[in-house]
Amino acid sequence: MTGTTPGTPRVLRAMNDRAALELLLAHGSLSRSRIGRLTGLSKPTASQLLARLEAAGLVRVTGASRGRPGPNAQLYSLDPAAAHVAGLDVTATRIRAAVADITGRTVGSFEVPAPGRSGALGPSGPSGASGRQPAGPVVRQVVAAVDGAAGAAGLTRSALHRVVIGTPGAFDPRTGRLRYASHLPGWHSPDLLEELAAALPMPLEYDNDVNLAAVAEQRLGAARGHDDFVLLWNEQGLGAALVLGGRLHRGWTGGAGEVGFLPVPGAPLVRQVARANRGGFQELAGAQALLRTARELGIEPPSGRDGEAAAELLARAVERAGPEAGQDGGGQDGGDGPYGELLRRAATGLATGLAALVAVLDPELIVLSGGVLAAGGEVLRTLVQRELAELAAPRPRLVLGAVTGDPVLNGALESALATTRDEVFDTSR
């Protein structure tokens, strides 16, 4: 609340307004008397507050209470039209966008294919040509995704207060260039952020996709109430998000959590990891490693992209080995067949990398997320927990991610909503 003096009536009104808006956000609909009781305000003050917020377009009357003696009381709710935000989840194959209103309800979504790879070079391409990749196709696809989601919500892009874009890797805050994601053609142009800002007229923010999955779990899922946790993500690649003291730790270049590059025992030492776009932990426990292990055990893995095939393979392993595979013995193959062995090797590889993170960070909680880990379910979680207890001195609790669907997209929306609510709910401006 810049430009105000603490203790002035204007500041006190703004504080009361914010408290009431947060209550409506948490409870949905409330009567004037209920808001008064929850905030400690008198009935006349609560009435003035609601009239003020209604005039500002922040709340509206949505009905009346019934079933009690006396006149029905009007019920107030946040006005969903007060603000809208968009979130984007970018992968190497598609760009998925969604729009949410100020209450957090998703009101529109849209998906477009990623820009084609024809002629595109990654950061490790010949003659170091990544800086000359044209940004135009990426900008067009991002704008198309935003416009499609806004259109599905009955809006235009100009009605959006903020857009948060989640990508693999991270944009270096010093250079504005995307790092650690050579598999995204077109996203490494030095002009990309400027061109996106010119094409989209609202505030734009960028974050690592795994960081946004952690935001979703912290606000909506398994990490609610936890200030120190690690989220391990496994889909097409391995990554982690580090939440310390309630805040995401991004590192000096934005690369904190790029654990796929982590050297680990049991995997060959990879040098020039940025150029190779792979590292020890990825080689030991990533999707490709899981498929390779399956072949070694005489299991023919499913076809398709590595992450999708690995997820299908783990789901099959859990089904064949049975839920008892996470315990001593058990399962259709007695826990000793190839599928049981596949699960045990997968757990050992994951625990090996996690042990390094646990030794440095000592988190309270580890959240396992992403399609591959979700497919392993409780059986894989139990095996990883057991292995980690053997490899690390601290013993954090392991849980499966609770945000289903698209955690990255949910996190992008939650991130955009948090900042937008701070702006829209501040009535002292």
The 8 nearest C-alpha neighbors of each residue, nearest first, counted from 0:
[[1, 427, 3, 2, 425, 428, 10, 13],
 [0, 2, 3, 428, 427, 4, 10, 425],
 [1, 3, 0, 4, 428, 427, 5, 10],
 [4, 2, 1, 0, 5, 10, 9, 7],
 [3, 5, 7, 6, 10, 2, 1, 9],
 [6, 4, 7, 10, 3, 11, 8, 9],
 [7, 5, 10, 11, 4, 8, 9, 3],
 [6, 8, 10, 9, 5, 4, 11, 3],
 [9, 7, 11, 10, 12, 6, 13, 5],
 [10, 8, 12, 7, 11, 13, 427, 3],
 [9, 11, 13, 7, 12, 8, 14, 5],
 [10, 12, 14, 8, 13, 9, 15, 7],
 [11, 13, 15, 9, 10, 14, 8, 16],
 [12, 14, 16, 10, 426, 11, 427, 15],
 [15, 13, 11, 17, 16, 12, 10, 18],
 [16, 14, 18, 12, 17, 13, 11, 19],
 [17, 15, 13, 19, 14, 18, 12, 20],
 [16, 18, 20, 14, 19, 15, 424, 21],
 [19, 17, 15, 21, 16, 20, 14, 22],
 [20, 18, 22, 16, 21, 17, 15, 23],
 [19, 21, 17, 23, 22, 18, 24, 16],
 [22, 20, 24, 18, 23, 19, 17, 25],
 [23, 21, 19, 25, 24, 20, 26, 18],
 [24, 22, 27, 20, 26, 25, 21, 76],
 [23, 25, 21, 22, 27, 26, 20, 102],
 [24, 26, 22, 23, 27, 21, 20, 28],
 [27, 25, 23, 24, 28, 22, 29, 21],
 [26, 28, 23, 24, 76, 25, 29, 77],
 [29, 27, 76, 75, 74, 26, 23, 30],
 [30, 28, 74, 75, 33, 34, 31, 23],
 [29, 31, 74, 33, 32, 73, 75, 34],
 [30, 32, 34, 33, 35, 45, 46, 29],
 [31, 33, 35, 30, 34, 36, 42, 45],
 [32, 34, 36, 30, 35, 31, 29, 37],
 [35, 33, 37, 31, 32, 36, 38, 30],
 [34, 36, 40, 32, 33, 38, 39, 37],
 [35, 37, 33, 39, 34, 38, 32, 40],
 [36, 38, 34, 35, 39, 33, 40, 22],
 [39, 37, 35, 40, 36, 34, 18, 19],
 [40, 38, 36, 35, 37, 41, 34, 45],
 [41, 39, 35, 38, 45, 44, 42, 36],
 [40, 42, 44, 43, 35, 45, 39, 36],
 [41, 43, 45, 44, 46, 35, 32, 40],
 [44, 42, 46, 45, 41, 47, 40, 48],
 [45, 43, 47, 41, 46, 42, 40, 48],
 [46, 44, 48, 42, 47, 43, 35, 40],
 [45, 47, 43, 49, 44, 48, 42, 50],
 [48, 46, 44, 50, 45, 49, 51, 43],
 [47, 49, 45, 51, 46, 50, 44, 52],
 [50, 48, 52, 46, 51, 47, 53, 45],
 [51, 49, 53, 47, 48, 52, 54, 46],
 [50, 52, 48, 54, 49, 53, 47, 55],
 [53, 51, 55, 49, 57, 54, 50, 58],
 [52, 54, 58, 50, 56, 55, 51, 59],
 [53, 55, 51, 52, 56, 50, 57, 58],
 [56, 54, 52, 53, 57, 51, 58, 50],
 [55, 57, 53, 54, 58, 81, 52, 78],
 [56, 58, 78, 52, 55, 81, 53, 77],
 [59, 57, 77, 78, 53, 76, 52, 56],
 [60, 58, 78, 75, 76, 53, 61, 77],
 [59, 61, 75, 74, 62, 76, 73, 58],
 [62, 60, 75, 74, 59, 76, 63, 73],
 [63, 61, 74, 73, 60, 64, 75, 72],
 [62, 64, 73, 74, 72, 71, 65, 61],
 [63, 65, 72, 71, 73, 74, 62, 66],
 [66, 64, 67, 71, 63, 72, 68, 70],
 [65, 67, 68, 64, 71, 69, 70, 63],
 [66, 68, 65, 69, 71, 64, 70, 72],
 [69, 67, 66, 70, 71, 65, 72, 64],
 [68, 70, 67, 71, 72, 66, 65, 64],
 [71, 69, 72, 68, 67, 65, 64, 73],
 [70, 72, 64, 63, 65, 69, 73, 67],
 [73, 71, 64, 63, 30, 70, 74, 31],
 [74, 72, 63, 30, 62, 64, 75, 71],
 [73, 75, 30, 63, 29, 62, 60, 61],
 [74, 76, 60, 28, 29, 59, 61, 30],
 [77, 75, 28, 58, 59, 23, 27, 78],
 [76, 78, 58, 57, 79, 23, 59, 24],
 [77, 79, 58, 57, 80, 59, 81, 76],
 [80, 78, 100, 81, 101, 102, 77, 82],
 [79, 81, 78, 82, 100, 83, 101, 56],
 [80, 82, 79, 57, 78, 56, 101, 83],
 [83, 81, 101, 80, 100, 160, 79, 84],
 [82, 84, 100, 159, 99, 101, 160, 98],
 [85, 83, 161, 159, 160, 99, 98, 162],
 [86, 84, 98, 162, 97, 412, 99, 161],
 [85, 87, 411, 412, 163, 97, 162, 96],
 [88, 86, 96, 164, 95, 408, 165, 89],
 [87, 89, 165, 95, 408, 94, 407, 164],
 [90, 88, 94, 166, 165, 93, 87, 95],
 [91, 89, 92, 93, 94, 166, 88, 167],
 [90, 92, 183, 93, 113, 182, 89, 184],
 [93, 91, 113, 90, 112, 94, 114, 89],
 [94, 92, 112, 113, 90, 111, 91, 89],
 [93, 95, 89, 111, 110, 88, 113, 112],
 [94, 96, 110, 88, 87, 109, 93, 89],
 [97, 95, 87, 109, 108, 86, 144, 148],
 [98, 96, 108, 148, 86, 85, 107, 109],
 [97, 99, 85, 107, 84, 105, 106, 148],
 [100, 98, 105, 104, 106, 103, 84, 83],
 [99, 101, 83, 79, 102, 103, 104, 82],
 [100, 102, 82, 103, 79, 83, 81, 99],
 [103, 101, 100, 104, 79, 24, 77, 99],
 [104, 102, 101, 100, 99, 105, 416, 413],
 [105, 103, 99, 102, 100, 106, 101, 98],
 [106, 104, 99, 98, 107, 103, 100, 97],
 [105, 107, 152, 99, 98, 104, 100, 108],
 [108, 106, 152, 151, 148, 98, 97, 105],
 [109, 107, 97, 148, 96, 98, 151, 110],
 [110, 108, 148, 147, 96, 144, 95, 97],
 [109, 111, 95, 94, 144, 96, 112, 93],
 [110, 112, 94, 93, 144, 113, 95, 140],
 [113, 111, 93, 92, 94, 114, 110, 140],
 [112, 114, 93, 92, 94, 91, 115, 111],
 [113, 115, 136, 137, 112, 116, 140, 184],
 [116, 114, 117, 113, 184, 119, 112, 136],
 [115, 117, 119, 118, 184, 114, 120, 185],
 [116, 118, 119, 115, 114, 120, 184, 185],
 [117, 119, 116, 120, 115, 184, 132, 121],
 [120, 118, 116, 117, 184, 121, 132, 185],
 [121, 119, 124, 129, 184, 118, 128, 122],
 [120, 122, 181, 124, 123, 129, 184, 182],
 [123, 121, 129, 181, 124, 127, 120, 128],
 [122, 124, 274, 121, 127, 125, 181, 129],
 [125, 123, 120, 121, 127, 122, 128, 126],
 [124, 126, 127, 128, 123, 120, 122, 121],
 [125, 127, 128, 124, 123, 129, 122, 120],
 [128, 126, 125, 124, 129, 123, 122, 130],
 [127, 129, 126, 130, 131, 124, 125, 120],
 [130, 128, 122, 131, 132, 121, 127, 120],
 [131, 129, 188, 128, 132, 189, 187, 127],
 [130, 132, 129, 128, 133, 188, 189, 187],
 [131, 133, 188, 185, 129, 130, 134, 187],
 [134, 132, 135, 185, 188, 131, 136, 137],
 [133, 135, 191, 185, 137, 188, 136, 138],
 [134, 136, 138, 137, 133, 139, 194, 185],
 [137, 135, 139, 138, 134, 114, 140, 133],
 [138, 136, 140, 139, 134, 135, 114, 185],
 [137, 139, 135, 141, 136, 140, 195, 142],
 [140, 138, 136, 142, 137, 141, 143, 135],
 [139, 141, 143, 137, 142, 138, 144, 136],
 [142, 140, 144, 138, 143, 139, 137, 145],
 [141, 143, 145, 139, 144, 140, 146, 138],
 [144, 142, 140, 146, 141, 145, 147, 139],
 [143, 145, 147, 141, 142, 146, 96, 109],
 [146, 144, 142, 148, 147, 143, 149, 96],
 [145, 147, 149, 143, 144, 148, 156, 150],
 [148, 146, 150, 144, 109, 145, 149, 143],
 [147, 149, 108, 109, 107, 151, 145, 97],
 [150, 148, 154, 146, 152, 151, 147, 155],
 [151, 149, 153, 147, 154, 152, 148, 146],
 [150, 152, 107, 148, 149, 153, 147, 108],
 [153, 151, 107, 149, 106, 150, 154, 148],
 [152, 154, 150, 151, 149, 155, 107, 106],
 [155, 153, 149, 150, 152, 158, 156, 151],
 [156, 154, 157, 149, 158, 150, 146, 153],
 [155, 157, 158, 159, 146, 149, 154, 145],
 [156, 158, 155, 159, 200, 201, 160, 154],
 [159, 157, 156, 155, 154, 160, 83, 82],
 [160, 158, 83, 84, 157, 156, 161, 201],
 [159, 161, 84, 83, 201, 82, 158, 419],
 [160, 162, 202, 84, 201, 159, 203, 415],
 [161, 163, 85, 203, 86, 84, 204, 415],
 [164, 162, 204, 86, 411, 205, 415, 203],
 [165, 163, 87, 205, 86, 204, 88, 206],
 [164, 166, 208, 88, 206, 207, 87, 205],
 [167, 165, 208, 89, 207, 168, 88, 164],
 [168, 166, 208, 207, 180, 169, 165, 90],
 [169, 167, 179, 180, 178, 207, 166, 177],
 [170, 168, 207, 253, 178, 177, 171, 254],
 [169, 171, 177, 176, 175, 178, 172, 253],
 [170, 172, 252, 175, 173, 176, 174, 253],
 [173, 171, 175, 174, 170, 252, 253, 176],
 [174, 172, 171, 175, 252, 176, 170, 251],
 [175, 173, 176, 171, 172, 170, 189, 177],
 [174, 176, 171, 170, 172, 173, 177, 192],
 [177, 175, 170, 174, 171, 189, 187, 178],
 [178, 176, 170, 169, 187, 171, 168, 186],
 [177, 179, 169, 168, 180, 170, 176, 171],
 [178, 180, 168, 181, 273, 169, 177, 276],
 [181, 179, 168, 182, 178, 167, 183, 177],
 [180, 182, 121, 122, 183, 179, 276, 123],
 [181, 183, 180, 184, 121, 91, 276, 122],
 [184, 182, 91, 181, 186, 180, 185, 121],
 [185, 183, 186, 119, 121, 182, 116, 120],
 [184, 186, 132, 134, 187, 133, 137, 188],
 [185, 187, 184, 188, 183, 134, 177, 191],
 [188, 186, 177, 185, 176, 129, 130, 189],
 [187, 189, 130, 191, 132, 190, 134, 186],
 [190, 188, 191, 130, 176, 187, 175, 192],
 [191, 189, 188, 193, 192, 194, 134, 133],
 [190, 192, 194, 188, 134, 193, 189, 195],
 [193, 191, 195, 194, 190, 196, 175, 189],
 [194, 192, 196, 190, 195, 191, 197, 189],
 [193, 195, 197, 191, 196, 192, 190, 198],
 [194, 196, 198, 192, 197, 193, 138, 199],
 [197, 195, 193, 199, 194, 198, 192, 200],
 [196, 198, 194, 195, 199, 193, 200, 192],
 [199, 197, 195, 196, 194, 200, 142, 138],
 [198, 200, 196, 197, 201, 195, 142, 156],
 [201, 199, 198, 157, 196, 197, 202, 156],
 [200, 202, 161, 199, 160, 203, 159, 162],
 [203, 201, 161, 162, 204, 200, 160, 196],
 [204, 202, 162, 163, 161, 201, 205, 196],
 [203, 205, 163, 164, 162, 202, 206, 161],
 [206, 204, 164, 163, 165, 203, 207, 170],
 [207, 205, 165, 208, 164, 169, 166, 210],
 [206, 208, 210, 166, 169, 165, 167, 209],
 [207, 209, 165, 166, 211, 210, 167, 407],
 [210, 208, 212, 211, 207, 240, 239, 213],
 [211, 209, 240, 213, 207, 208, 212, 214],
 [210, 212, 410, 214, 208, 407, 213, 209],
 [211, 213, 407, 406, 209, 215, 410, 214],
 [214, 212, 216, 210, 211, 215, 217, 230],
 [215, 213, 211, 217, 410, 212, 216, 218],
 [214, 216, 410, 212, 213, 218, 217, 219],
 [215, 217, 220, 213, 222, 219, 221, 214],
 [218, 216, 222, 223, 214, 215, 219, 220],
 [219, 217, 215, 216, 223, 214, 220, 222],
 [218, 220, 216, 215, 217, 223, 402, 221],
 [221, 219, 216, 401, 402, 222, 223, 217],
 [220, 222, 401, 216, 400, 223, 217, 398],
 [223, 221, 217, 216, 225, 220, 224, 218],
 [224, 222, 217, 225, 218, 221, 220, 219],
 [223, 225, 222, 226, 217, 218, 221, 245],
 [226, 224, 222, 223, 227, 228, 217, 245],
 [225, 227, 245, 244, 243, 228, 242, 224],
 [228, 226, 243, 242, 362, 363, 244, 225],
 [227, 229, 364, 362, 242, 365, 363, 241],
 [230, 228, 365, 241, 240, 366, 242, 231],
 [229, 231, 366, 240, 239, 365, 367, 213],
 [232, 230, 239, 367, 368, 238, 366, 229],
 [233, 231, 368, 369, 238, 237, 239, 367],
 [234, 232, 237, 369, 371, 236, 372, 235],
 [235, 233, 306, 236, 370, 371, 369, 232],
 [234, 236, 306, 305, 286, 233, 237, 307],
 [237, 235, 234, 233, 285, 238, 286, 281],
 [238, 236, 233, 259, 232, 285, 281, 258],
 [239, 237, 232, 257, 258, 259, 256, 231],
 [240, 238, 256, 231, 230, 232, 209, 258],
 [239, 241, 210, 230, 256, 229, 209, 213],
 [242, 240, 229, 248, 247, 243, 228, 256],
 [241, 243, 247, 246, 227, 228, 245, 248],
 [244, 242, 227, 245, 246, 226, 241, 247],
 [243, 245, 226, 246, 227, 242, 247, 225],
 [244, 246, 226, 243, 242, 227, 247, 225],
 [247, 245, 242, 243, 244, 248, 226, 241],
 [246, 248, 242, 241, 249, 243, 245, 210],
 [247, 249, 241, 242, 250, 246, 243, 255],
 [250, 248, 253, 255, 247, 254, 251, 252],
 [251, 249, 255, 253, 252, 254, 248, 256],
 [250, 252, 253, 249, 254, 255, 172, 171],
 [253, 251, 171, 254, 250, 172, 173, 249],
 [254, 252, 249, 250, 169, 251, 171, 255],
 [253, 255, 252, 257, 250, 256, 169, 249],
 [256, 254, 250, 249, 257, 253, 248, 241],
 [255, 257, 239, 258, 240, 238, 254, 241],
 [258, 256, 238, 259, 255, 254, 260, 239],
 [259, 257, 261, 260, 256, 238, 239, 237],
 [258, 260, 281, 280, 237, 261, 278, 257],
 [278, 259, 261, 258, 277, 279, 280, 257],
 [260, 262, 258, 280, 259, 279, 278, 263],
 [263, 261, 279, 280, 268, 260, 278, 264],
 [262, 264, 279, 280, 266, 261, 265, 352],
 [265, 263, 266, 262, 351, 267, 279, 352],
 [264, 266, 263, 283, 267, 348, 279, 351],
 [265, 267, 279, 283, 264, 263, 282, 268],
 [268, 266, 269, 279, 265, 282, 264, 262],
 [267, 269, 279, 262, 266, 270, 278, 263],
 [268, 270, 278, 267, 272, 279, 271, 262],
 [271, 269, 272, 268, 275, 278, 273, 274],
 [272, 270, 274, 273, 275, 269, 276, 278],
 [271, 273, 275, 270, 274, 276, 277, 278],
 [274, 272, 276, 275, 271, 179, 277, 260],
 [273, 275, 123, 272, 276, 271, 122, 277],
 [274, 276, 272, 277, 273, 271, 123, 278],
 [277, 275, 273, 274, 272, 181, 278, 179],
 [278, 276, 275, 272, 260, 281, 259, 273],
 [279, 260, 277, 281, 269, 259, 272, 280],
 [278, 280, 262, 282, 266, 281, 263, 261],
 [281, 279, 259, 283, 282, 261, 263, 278],
 [280, 282, 259, 285, 279, 278, 283, 284],
 [281, 283, 279, 280, 288, 284, 285, 278],
 [282, 284, 280, 281, 266, 348, 288, 279],
 [285, 283, 348, 281, 349, 288, 280, 282],
 [286, 284, 281, 288, 287, 237, 282, 236],
 [285, 287, 289, 309, 288, 306, 305, 235],
 [286, 288, 290, 289, 285, 305, 291, 282],
 [289, 287, 291, 285, 286, 290, 284, 282],
 [288, 290, 292, 286, 291, 287, 293, 309],
 [291, 289, 293, 287, 288, 292, 300, 309],
 [290, 292, 288, 294, 289, 293, 287, 295],
 [293, 291, 295, 289, 294, 290, 288, 296],
 [292, 294, 298, 290, 296, 295, 291, 289],
 [295, 293, 297, 298, 291, 296, 292, 299],
 [294, 296, 292, 293, 297, 291, 298, 290],
 [297, 295, 293, 294, 298, 337, 292, 341],
 [296, 298, 294, 295, 293, 299, 337, 292],
 [299, 297, 293, 294, 296, 300, 337, 295],
 [298, 300, 294, 297, 301, 293, 290, 296],
 [301, 299, 298, 290, 312, 293, 302, 308],
 [302, 300, 308, 312, 299, 303, 311, 309],
 [301, 303, 308, 300, 304, 305, 307, 299],
 [304, 302, 308, 305, 307, 301, 306, 309],
 [303, 305, 307, 306, 308, 302, 235, 309],
 [306, 304, 308, 307, 286, 309, 287, 235],
 [307, 305, 235, 234, 309, 286, 308, 304],
 [306, 308, 310, 309, 304, 305, 311, 303],
 [307, 309, 305, 311, 301, 310, 306, 303],
 [310, 308, 312, 306, 286, 311, 307, 305],
 [309, 311, 371, 307, 313, 374, 312, 308],
 [312, 310, 308, 314, 309, 313, 315, 307],
 [311, 313, 309, 315, 310, 314, 308, 316],
 [314, 312, 316, 310, 315, 375, 311, 374],
 [313, 315, 374, 311, 317, 316, 312, 375],
 [314, 316, 318, 312, 313, 317, 319, 311],
 [317, 315, 313, 338, 319, 318, 314, 320],
 [318, 316, 314, 320, 321, 315, 319, 313],
 [317, 319, 315, 321, 316, 320, 314, 322],
 [318, 320, 316, 321, 317, 331, 315, 338],
 [321, 319, 330, 331, 317, 339, 332, 324],
 [320, 322, 330, 318, 323, 317, 319, 324],
 [323, 321, 324, 378, 325, 317, 330, 320],
 [322, 324, 329, 326, 325, 330, 321, 328],
 [325, 323, 326, 322, 334, 330, 329, 320],
 [324, 326, 378, 323, 382, 381, 322, 379],
 [327, 325, 323, 324, 328, 329, 382, 381],
 [326, 328, 329, 325, 324, 323, 334, 333],
 [329, 327, 334, 333, 326, 324, 323, 330],
 [330, 328, 333, 323, 334, 324, 327, 331],
 [329, 331, 321, 320, 333, 332, 323, 334],
 [330, 332, 320, 333, 319, 321, 329, 334],
 [331, 333, 336, 330, 334, 320, 335, 319],
 [334, 332, 329, 330, 335, 331, 328, 336],
 [333, 335, 339, 328, 329, 324, 332, 330],
 [334, 336, 333, 339, 332, 340, 337, 328],
 [335, 337, 332, 339, 338, 334, 340, 333],
 [338, 336, 340, 339, 296, 341, 335, 298],
 [339, 337, 316, 341, 340, 336, 320, 342],
 [338, 340, 334, 342, 341, 320, 336, 337],
 [339, 341, 337, 343, 338, 342, 344, 336],
 [342, 340, 338, 344, 339, 343, 337, 345],
 [343, 341, 345, 339, 340, 344, 346, 338],
 [342, 344, 340, 346, 345, 341, 347, 339],
 [345, 343, 347, 341, 346, 342, 340, 348],
 [344, 346, 342, 348, 343, 347, 341, 349],
 [345, 347, 383, 343, 349, 344, 348, 382],
 [348, 346, 344, 350, 349, 345, 351, 386],
 [347, 349, 284, 351, 345, 346, 350, 283],
 [348, 350, 346, 351, 347, 352, 284, 353],
 [349, 351, 353, 387, 347, 352, 348, 383],
 [352, 350, 348, 354, 349, 353, 347, 263],
 [353, 351, 354, 350, 355, 349, 280, 263],
 [352, 354, 350, 356, 355, 351, 357, 349],
 [353, 355, 357, 391, 351, 352, 356, 350],
 [354, 356, 358, 353, 357, 352, 359, 351],
 [357, 355, 353, 359, 354, 358, 360, 352],
 [356, 358, 361, 354, 360, 359, 355, 353],
 [357, 359, 355, 356, 361, 360, 354, 391],
 [360, 358, 356, 357, 361, 355, 354, 362],
 [359, 361, 357, 362, 356, 358, 243, 229],
 [362, 360, 357, 358, 359, 393, 363, 395],
 [363, 361, 228, 227, 364, 360, 395, 357],
 [362, 364, 395, 228, 227, 361, 396, 365],
 [363, 365, 228, 396, 395, 362, 397, 229],
 [366, 364, 397, 229, 228, 230, 396, 398],
 [367, 365, 230, 398, 399, 400, 397, 231],
 [368, 366, 399, 231, 400, 230, 372, 398],
 [369, 367, 232, 400, 372, 231, 373, 366],
 [370, 368, 232, 233, 234, 372, 371, 373],
 [369, 371, 373, 234, 372, 310, 374, 233],
 [372, 370, 310, 374, 234, 373, 233, 369],
 [371, 373, 375, 374, 370, 369, 368, 233],
 [372, 374, 376, 370, 375, 371, 369, 368],
 [373, 375, 314, 371, 376, 310, 372, 313],
 [376, 374, 379, 372, 313, 373, 314, 378],
 [377, 375, 373, 374, 378, 379, 380, 372],
 [376, 378, 380, 379, 381, 375, 399, 325],
 [379, 377, 325, 381, 380, 376, 322, 375],
 [378, 380, 375, 382, 381, 377, 376, 383],
 [381, 379, 377, 383, 382, 378, 384, 376],
 [382, 380, 384, 378, 379, 383, 325, 377],
 [381, 383, 379, 385, 384, 325, 380, 346],
 [382, 384, 346, 386, 380, 385, 381, 350],
 [385, 383, 381, 387, 382, 386, 380, 388],
 [384, 386, 382, 388, 383, 387, 381, 389],
 [387, 385, 383, 389, 388, 384, 350, 347],
 [388, 386, 350, 390, 384, 389, 385, 391],
 [387, 389, 385, 386, 390, 391, 394, 384],
 [390, 388, 386, 387, 391, 385, 392, 384],
 [389, 391, 387, 388, 354, 386, 392, 351],
 [392, 390, 354, 393, 388, 387, 389, 358],
 [391, 393, 394, 390, 388, 358, 389, 357],
 [394, 392, 391, 395, 361, 357, 358, 388],
 [393, 395, 388, 392, 396, 391, 387, 357],
 [396, 394, 363, 364, 362, 393, 397, 365],
 [395, 397, 364, 365, 394, 398, 363, 384],
 [398, 396, 365, 366, 364, 384, 395, 380],
 [399, 397, 366, 367, 365, 400, 396, 380],
 [398, 400, 367, 366, 401, 368, 397, 373],
 [399, 401, 368, 367, 366, 221, 402, 398],
 [400, 402, 220, 221, 403, 399, 216, 219],
 [403, 401, 220, 406, 400, 216, 404, 215],
 [402, 404, 401, 405, 406, 400, 220, 409],
 [403, 405, 406, 402, 409, 408, 407, 370],
 [404, 406, 408, 407, 403, 409, 402, 212],
 [407, 405, 212, 409, 408, 402, 410, 215],
 [408, 406, 212, 410, 211, 409, 405, 208],
 [407, 409, 411, 88, 410, 405, 406, 87],
 [410, 408, 406, 412, 407, 411, 215, 413],
 [409, 411, 215, 211, 413, 407, 214, 212],
 [410, 412, 86, 408, 414, 163, 409, 413],
 [411, 413, 86, 415, 409, 410, 414, 416],
 [414, 412, 410, 416, 415, 411, 417, 409],
 [415, 413, 411, 417, 412, 416, 410, 418],
 [414, 416, 412, 413, 417, 418, 163, 161],
 [415, 417, 419, 413, 414, 418, 420, 412],
 [418, 416, 414, 420, 419, 415, 413, 421],
 [419, 417, 421, 420, 416, 415, 422, 414],
 [420, 418, 416, 422, 421, 417, 423, 415],
 [419, 421, 423, 422, 417, 424, 418, 416],
 [422, 420, 418, 419, 424, 423, 425, 417],
 [421, 423, 419, 420, 425, 424, 418, 426],
 [422, 424, 420, 425, 421, 419, 426, 82],
 [423, 425, 420, 421, 422, 17, 426, 20],
 [426, 424, 423, 427, 422, 421, 428, 13],
 [425, 427, 13, 428, 424, 16, 423, 17],
 [426, 428, 13, 425, 0, 10, 9, 3],
 [427, 426, 425, 0, 1, 2, 422, 13]]
